[in-house]
Amino acid sequence: IKPQNILLDTKFNPKVSDFGMSKLLNNDMTQVITAVRGTPGYLAPEWLHYSIATKKCDVYSFGMVLLELVSGRKNFDPSAAEPQLRYFPTWAMLKALEDRYMDLVDKRLGDKSVDTEGVVRMTKVAFWCIQDNPNQRPSMSVALKMLAGEWDV
């Protein structure tokens, strides 16, 4: 999952395109071993290191997409002027630890009102989704309940 694969229909409902490996998985399969394919920056560490694709790999990618939605920035920018800005999730985590979540918001939004609580919620869910250990990531259903405000983050 990456932003370029999320399309909007005429009513702005999101549709995921380019499923790749997901078409090959049966409902009863929990993982598949394959050659590594995908876009760097959105691939879960276990997929990169062991070529094992699981549902938690999609959770990781989803977390990266959430960070990009909040910030309007790609998660990796090798041309960034400052080295600490090259890998955005690390910089974002430092800002979050300082409780400076609004520093993460896309500057192109200008003076438009931004839902501070929504930014914090999305960012915290994103960080939970992009943990290196897949066992520490939430399921997608839990992530969605947290985003919807049904569960605390």
C-alpha positions as CSV (number, residue, x, y, z in Angstrom):
1,I,0.0,0.0,0.0
2,K,1.3,3.4,-1.0
3,P,-0.3,6.7,-1.8
4,Q,0.0,6.3,-5.5
5,N,-2.1,3.1,-5.3
6,I,-5.0,4.8,-3.5
7,L,-7.4,6.2,-6.1
8,L,-10.6,8.3,-5.4
9,D,-13.9,7.7,-7.2
10,T,-16.2,10.6,-8.2
11,K,-17.5,10.8,-4.6
12,F,-14.0,10.8,-3.2
13,N,-14.3,7.3,-1.8
14,P,-10.8,5.7,-1.7
15,K,-10.1,2.6,-3.8
16,V,-7.0,0.5,-3.5
17,S,-5.3,-0.5,-6.8
18,D,-2.4,-2.7,-7.8
19,F,-2.9,-5.5,-5.2
20,G,0.2,-7.5,-6.3
21,M,0.7,-10.4,-3.9
22,S,-2.7,-10.1,-2.1
23,K,-4.4,-11.7,-5.1
24,L,-2.3,-14.8,-4.6
25,L,-3.1,-15.3,-0.9
26,N,-6.0,-17.5,0.0
27,N,-8.2,-16.4,3.0
28,D,-6.8,-19.2,5.2
29,M,-3.1,-18.3,4.4
30,T,-1.4,-16.1,7.0
31,Q,1.9,-15.6,5.2
32,V,3.6,-16.3,1.9
33,I,7.3,-16.4,1.0
34,T,8.1,-14.5,-2.2
35,A,10.8,-12.4,-3.9
36,V,10.8,-8.9,-2.5
37,R,8.7,-6.5,-4.6
38,G,7.3,-3.2,-3.7
39,T,8.2,0.4,-3.1
40,P,11.1,1.2,-0.8
41,G,9.9,3.2,2.2
42,Y,6.5,1.4,2.4
43,L,7.8,-2.2,2.8
44,A,7.8,-3.8,6.3
45,P,11.2,-4.7,7.6
46,E,10.3,-8.4,7.7
47,W,9.4,-8.4,4.1
48,L,12.7,-6.7,3.2
49,H,14.8,-9.1,5.3
50,Y,13.0,-12.4,5.0
51,S,10.7,-12.1,2.0
52,I,7.7,-13.0,4.2
53,A,4.5,-11.2,3.4
54,T,1.8,-11.1,6.1
55,K,-1.2,-9.0,7.0
56,K,1.1,-7.0,9.3
57,C,3.1,-6.0,6.3
58,D,0.0,-4.1,5.0
59,V,-0.4,-2.6,8.5
60,Y,3.1,-1.2,8.2
61,S,2.5,0.2,4.8
62,F,-0.8,1.7,6.0
63,G,1.1,3.5,8.9
64,M,3.5,5.0,6.4
65,V,0.6,6.2,4.3
66,L,-0.9,7.8,7.4
67,L,2.3,9.7,8.1
68,E,2.3,10.9,4.5
69,L,-1.3,12.1,4.8
70,V,-0.6,14.1,7.9
71,S,2.6,15.7,6.5
72,G,2.3,15.8,2.8
73,R,5.9,14.4,2.7
74,K,7.3,11.2,1.4
75,N,8.7,9.0,4.1
76,F,12.2,9.0,2.5
77,D,13.8,12.0,0.7
78,P,17.4,11.4,-0.1
79,S,17.7,15.0,-1.4
80,A,16.6,16.6,1.8
81,A,18.9,19.5,2.8
82,E,19.2,18.3,6.4
83,P,20.2,14.7,7.1
84,Q,17.7,14.3,9.9
85,L,14.9,15.1,7.5
86,R,15.8,12.3,5.0
87,Y,13.9,9.6,6.8
88,F,10.7,11.4,7.8
89,P,9.3,8.8,10.4
90,T,12.4,9.3,12.6
91,W,12.1,13.1,12.5
92,A,8.3,12.8,13.1
93,M,8.9,10.6,16.1
94,L,11.3,13.2,17.6
95,K,8.7,15.9,17.1
96,A,6.0,13.7,18.7
97,L,8.2,13.0,21.7
98,E,8.5,16.8,22.1
99,D,4.6,17.0,21.8
100,R,5.0,19.1,18.7
101,Y,2.6,17.2,16.5
102,M,1.5,20.3,14.6
103,D,5.0,20.7,13.3
104,L,4.3,17.6,11.2
105,V,1.3,19.0,9.4
106,D,1.6,19.8,5.7
107,K,2.6,23.5,5.4
108,R,0.6,23.8,2.2
109,L,-2.6,23.8,4.2
110,G,-1.7,27.3,5.2
111,D,-4.1,29.0,7.7
112,K,-6.9,26.5,7.2
113,S,-8.2,25.1,10.4
114,V,-6.5,21.8,11.3
115,D,-8.0,19.3,13.7
116,T,-5.3,19.0,16.3
117,E,-6.8,16.0,18.0
118,G,-7.1,14.3,14.6
119,V,-3.5,15.0,13.8
120,V,-2.3,13.6,17.1
121,R,-4.6,10.5,16.7
122,M,-3.4,9.8,13.1
123,T,0.2,10.2,14.0
124,K,0.0,7.9,17.1
125,V,-1.8,5.3,15.1
126,A,0.8,5.6,12.3
127,F,3.7,5.1,14.8
128,W,2.0,2.0,16.2
129,C,1.6,0.6,12.7
130,I,5.2,1.1,11.7
131,Q,6.9,-0.6,14.6
132,D,9.7,-2.9,13.5
133,N,8.3,-5.9,15.3
134,P,5.2,-7.0,13.5
135,N,3.8,-8.6,16.7
136,Q,3.6,-5.1,18.2
137,R,1.6,-3.7,15.3
138,P,-2.2,-3.5,15.7
139,S,-4.5,-5.4,13.4
140,M,-6.1,-3.2,10.7
141,S,-9.5,-3.4,12.5
142,V,-7.9,-2.1,15.7
143,A,-6.1,0.7,13.8
144,L,-9.4,1.7,12.1
145,K,-11.3,1.8,15.4
146,M,-8.6,4.0,16.9
147,L,-8.7,6.4,13.9
148,A,-12.5,6.5,14.2
149,G,-12.2,7.5,17.8
150,E,-13.9,4.3,19.0
151,W,-10.8,3.2,20.9
152,D,-8.2,5.2,22.7
153,V,-4.8,5.3,21.1
